[in-house]
């Protein structure tokens, strides 16, 4: 199933129509949809698509030769495949001298593993020959650290040669929800909180059955794709995975500050800090700081969050309880551990969904002012879910997101205003508005207050 990715397709189409030689780096985590995006882009265009693997250089050259034959039907390639990369690239240069040709090398890091000199060879051909042709070269890969080092890094021979790059991220809630047209908006949020925005994970869930049936049948069964997916990915990406697993489990259980992670994991502080850097580079973990901090990179208030919802679900409910599944106690795990914890689990993800909604409303001009920054605020035991503001006119929007089964009342607004007074001691506020987002609507008294102005109420059940 191919859904959305319109921005990326438009970016690729614009470069395809430029008439100039193009060299694009496309990278992102596994299962995020890179190959499907490239296949959709290449439809009805002259192209050569090569999927590299972990075989020897000789085998890789034969794979490349077959791909060139499939595109050109040159008979000599069936009996005399290319024996060197120079021969391959020389031939490609001739093919695209006067005609647009897309050349996709998927899983490029595997090719580099077979011959570490490949980036230098490609650099030579780009500088001396390809840049004056109509080639559209796309190097694609799933190992983010390797792709950045071998294609984007300052020390890479390919540094400065690319004409564009696309880091393909998991889908946001709005796009991910398109996988579940039969679900209600709240069911879509719950599904998104579990499988996140990775297309391959979204495809595992079916909106023809309940969320709980999906968890039982598509995650908690040992023969299912999602059951061990996270472990497989991390085993491929990381050395010393057991230490990373301890850190990710700690974060999933709410230990988000560095000291808390150190204590929970039992690892040395310096080691944890280094591991967190690696996880951030892999886009598995992100560091958040209060939006009011003037020097974010130096802030001591930073907390760590798992970026991927399914990774968070896995380390919260699967990894620590594999013994239940191995022993056949799936229903016990689902009913006694997962179900009672889902409201607390969902809260932070609902906040992210609300941020996404406000960004969309802001872009559409449907808020009292246009903000250019949005984030969170916390200090000691106080938190505000939404702080958005315009840096020029200092107009602020403060908000709370409530995922609970009863309507939000005036007490929530009053508590928010109390916390805003603390924020105003830290940062200049010229004008202020409030927004409350709720899963279960609002009390009549709060609706009356909203009619007086400067308060926006959003019932999440009524959004499109």
N, C-alpha and C positions, 0 to 999 in steps of 0.2 A: 504494500500500500504506500503510495507517495502522496504526502499531504504538505501543502504550502511550500516553504523554502523559496518564496517568490523573490525576496531581496537578493538571495544568492544567485538565482537563475538570471535575474535582470543584470546583475553585475557581470556575470560570465557572458551573457548575450552582448552587452555593450562592448566588451573587449573583443569578442568574436567579430563584431561589425566595425572595429576600428581600422581594419586594413593593414595594421602594423603587426610586426612580430610581437607575440605576447608570451610571457613566462609567468605562470601563476602557481603559487604554492597553496594547496588546499589540505588542511590538516584538522584533526579533532579526535576525540576519544573513539574507541571502538563502538560499533552499533549505533552511532549517532546519525548515520544516513549519508555518508560521503559517497559511497559507491552508487547508491540510488540517485543521488543528485547528479553525478557525472553521467550516468546512463541516460537520465532524462535530458540533460543538456546536449548530449551527443546525438540524440535521435534525429534522423534525417539530415545529418551532417557528415561529411567525409571525415573519418576518424580512425585512429589506431588505438586500441585499448589493450594495455598489457597489465596483467595482474601478477606481480612478482610473488615468489614464495621463498622458502628457506632452503631451496636446492642449491647445487653447485653453480659456479659461474657458467660452466658449459651448458648445463640444463637451462639456466636463465636465458642464455643466448638463443637456445632452441625455442624457448617459450616466446621470446621476442620475435624470432623469425616466423613462427607460425602466425602470430598476430599481424605481422606485416603482410604475410601471404593472404590471410583472410580479407585484408583490406584492398590488396592490389591484384591478387591472383597471379602474381609473377611465378611462373612454373619453376624457375631455377631454385626458388627457396624451398621446394619440397625435397630436393635431393642435395642441395648445398646450402645449408643454413649458415648464417653469419658466424664467423669464428672469433671476431673481435668487436669491441664496442665502437672502435673507430669506423669499422666497416658498416655497422648498423647506422651510426649517426651520419656518416657520409651519404648513405643511401636516403635517409630521411630528408636531409638537406636538399637533395635533388627532387624529391617528391613535392616539396612545398616551396620550390623556388618561385613559381608563378601562380600557385593555387593554394587557397586556405586549406590547411590540414591540422586537425586536432590530434595531438599525441598525448595520451594519458598514460602515465606510469603510476599504477596504484600499488600501495604498500612499498613505496620507494625505499624505506629503511632496509627491507630484505635484500634489495638489489645492492645497496651499499655494503651490507654484510658480506656479500659474495665477492665484492671488489671495492675496498675502501677508497680507491682512486677515482671512482665514478664521478663524484662532484667536480673534481678537477678536470676530468675529460669533458663533462657537460659544459663547464665554464669556458673551456677552450673553444668548443664548437659554437657556443653562443656568441662569444666575442669575435671570432674570426669568420663565421659563416651564417649562423641561423638568424642573427639579429637583422639581417638584410633580406630575409625571406618572409613568407606568409605563414610561418609555423605558429601554432598555438600550443605551447608546451604546458602541460599540467603535471606537477609532481604532487602525489597524494600519499598521506601516511597517517597511521593511527598512533604511533609512538610519539607523543607530543614532544618530549624532551629531545629525542633523536631528530625529529623534523626541524625543531628550532635550532639545534646545534649544527646540523648538516646543510640546512638550506637558508636559514634566516640569521644565524649567528655571525658576529663580526669576524670570527676566525674561519668561517666557512669559505671555500673558494667561490661559492655562489652568492656570497654577500654582495648586495647592490645590483645584482643582475635581474632579479624578479621585477615584473611590471605590476604585480598585484599579489595579495595574499588574502586568504579567507580562513579564519578559524571557525569551523562549524561547531556551534554550541548546541546543547540539547534544546528542544523546543520550550517556549514559555507556555504558561497555562492556556492562554487563548488558543494557540495552535494545537497543543496536546489534547484539548477537550474535543477537537474535531474527530478524534478516534472513537468517541463515545456518544453518537447522536441520540441514542435512546435513553441515556441517563439524564436525571435532573441536574441542575447546576450544582447542588450540594454533593450529589454522587460523583460528578465530574471532579470536584475538588478533592474528594476522598481518594478517588482513583489516581489522580495526579500526585497526591501526597505519598502514594505507595510506589508507583512505577516511575514517577518523574516525567521528564520530557524526551527521553531517548526513544526514538521510533521503534527500535527492535523490542524494547520492553513494553511499550504501549500496545504493540500488536499481540502480545501474549494475553492481554486482558480482553474479555468479551463483554459488551454491554447487554448481551442477551441473558446473562446470569447476574446474580447479586455480587456486590463487592466481596462479601464473606466467602461466597462460593469460589470466586476468582482466587482469593488468597489460599483457600484450602486446596484447590485443584491445580493452580498454575504456579504456586510458590512453595507450598509446604510438602510437595511430593518430590522424592529424591530423583525421579526420572524426568523431571521438568527442567526446561532450559534455564529458568530464573533461579532455581534452587542453589546452584553453585556458580552462577555467572560472575558474581562479584569476586569470589575467590580466584577464579580463573584469570580474570583481568588483572588483578593485583599481582598474581604470581608471574605474569608476563612482564609487567611494568617495573617491578620493584625487587631489589635485593633485600635480604633480611625481612621477608614479609611478616613474620610473626610479630616483630616490633611495631610495624605499621598497623597491624591488626589491633594490637593493644591500644594504640593511640586513637584509631578510628572508633573503636568500641567505647572508649572513654568519652569522646566527643558526642557520640550518639546517645549516651546516657546523661548528657547535660553537663559534663565537665568541660567547659568551654574556655576557661582561662588557663594560661600556661602552667601556673603552679598546680591547678587542679588536675591537669592532664599528667603532669609529672608524678603527682601522688597516686593517681589512679592506675597509671601504667607501670609504675615501679622502675621507670627508666631514668637515667641521669638527665638533668635539665638541658645541658648542651646537646645531648643526643636527641632529645625530643624537639628542640628548636630546629636542628638540622633536618629531622624527618618532616617537620611541619613545612619547612621551606620546599622540600621535594614534593609534598602533597599539594602545596599551592601551585607549584609549577605545572603539575599534572592536572590542574583544575578540579581536583577531588575535594580539596578543602579551601575555604576562603577565610580571610581575616577581616573582621568588621570592627569599626571604631565609631564612637558616637559622632554624629554629624556636626556637633559643635566644636570638635577638636580643631585647633588652629594648625597643628603640625601632626597630621595623621601618622606619618611614618615613625614619629618619635613617641607616639602616645603609649602610655602604659595601661590604657583601658581596653586594649584590643581583646576580642574574643574570637574563637575559631568555630566555624560551622561547616558541616558537610554540604557541599554545593548540590550534589545529586540526591534527589529524594529516595531513589531506590537503594543507594548505598546507605542512606540513613536508616531506612526500614530494615535492611539486611543486618546492620550492626546493632540495631535496637532489638529486633525480634527473631532473627534467624541464627546468626552466628553464636550468640550466647546460649541458645536453647536447642542446639542441634541434637543433643541427647534425647530430647522429647521426640523429635522426628525419627531418629534412628530406632527408638523404642516403640514406634507406632502410636505415640500419644499426641497425634496431630490435633485432635479435637480439644484436648486439654490445653494445649498451647494456644489455640485460637480463642477459646472461650474464657479461659482463666487468666491469660496474660495479654494477648493482643487486644481483644475487645475492650477490656476495662481501661486500657492505656491509650486508646486511640484519640480521645479528646485532647489529652495533653500532648500527644505526638503531633496532632494536626495543627495546634496553635501557631507555631512558628511558620509553618508552610502557608497557612491562611494569611498570615501577615504579608508574606511575599506575594501571594496572589492579589492582595489588596493594593500593595505598592504598584504592581503591574497594571491594575485597573486604573489607579489614579494617574499613572504615567500616560495611559491611553486617553483618559478624559482631559488631561492637560494638553496633550498634542491636538486634541479635537477642539480645544478652546471652551470646554464646558465647566471650567472652574472659575472662581471669582478673580483669579489672576493667574499668570503663567509662571510656574516655578522653574528654576534651572538646577535645583539640587533637591534630592530626596534621600532620606535615610532614617536611621533610628537614633534614639537617645537613651542613655542609661547612666545612672550614678548611684553607687552603692545598691540599695534595694529598690530604687525607683527606676521605672522604665516608661517610655512613650513609644508606641509602635510606629507612629508616622510623624516625621518632621520634614516638611517641604517648604522651601522658601525661594524668593527671588533675590539674588545677591545685590541687585542694584537698588530696588525700592524697599527692601527689607520687609516685604509682606510675607507672613508665615501661615502655614496650614498645619495644625496639630491634630493628631487623630489616634483613635484606638480601634482595634479589630477584635471582635468578640465571636468566637466559635463556641456557642453554648445553646442550650435548648430552651431558654426563656428570653423574652424581649429585653432589650437594653433599656435601662431607666436613667433618670436624671442623676442618680448617684455616680454613674460612670462619667458623665460630663463634668460634674463637680470635682471628682477626683482628678480628671485630666487637667482641669483649670488650675488645680492646686500644684500639679507637677510643672505646668507651664510657667508658674511664677518662679520656680527654681531655675528653669532654663533661661528666663529673661534676665537673671543675674549673671549669666555667662555669655550672652550674645545679644546684640542690639536688635530689638523688634519694633518696627514702626507701625505695623498693622497685623492683626491676627484673626484667623478663621479656624473653625473646628470641623472635623469630619469624624463620624462614627460609622463603622461598617459592621453589620450584624448578620449572622446566619438565621436568626429567628425574629427579626423585626424589632420594633421599638414600642415603648409604652405610650399611651395617649398623652400623658403629661410631657414627655420628652418631645413628641411631635408638635405640641403647642409651643414649646420653646423654640423649635426650629423655625416656626413661622415668623418669629421676631427677627430673623436674619443672622448671618455670620455662623450658622450651624448647618452642616450638610449631613443628611442621614441617607445611608445607602443600604437597602435591604438586598443582600447578595442574591436572594432567591428571585429577584425581579430584574436582574441584569441580563442582557442578551449575550 
